[in-house]
């Protein structure tokens, strides 16, 4: 028989930034399945979750590896039968560059992580979101039309287009699909885009995570 934890949340991109903050915020009420490439970051997250009295299953893997993600989703189904929540925070920030100087390798990596992985994950995770009230959350970061953001903005636009289509398709049947735009936060991704800005003026990731979860109800 499948284990039945209090509730179950899958967080892709959980080792740092908003993903890690969401994992910590959910730890008191959810068992966390934390996915990221950085094993050390996941282990540090696990320590913080345990300090809050919570529990996590660590999945150090690359979201662009469809076989690994399919295996994980199968394990989630076999052990727990489904998910209550999926928060997709995995993201890649390519170098800012003029559109006529975009490097092919940077483009391929950016699209693979931000867009293609999302397209492959949705069919894998969707069958797991069969519980009452199950929700998937995607995080927009609109920079379309801004100079030097071409590759990143294109990849995020593709990701969010998929999410919004899924939301429209499941509006009556579920699961609930939410697209939200967090405030600017002092994350590694933003630091790569704006290395000289005053990070003290940005919203702390824990505050942003609390706001996202409050809006979800």
Beta strands, then each sheet from edge to edge (+ up, - down):
strand 1: 8-12
strand 2: 31-36
strand 3: 56-60
strand 4: 85-88
strand 5: 135-139
strand 6: 176-180
sheet 1: 3+ 2+ 1+ 4+ 5+ 6+
end
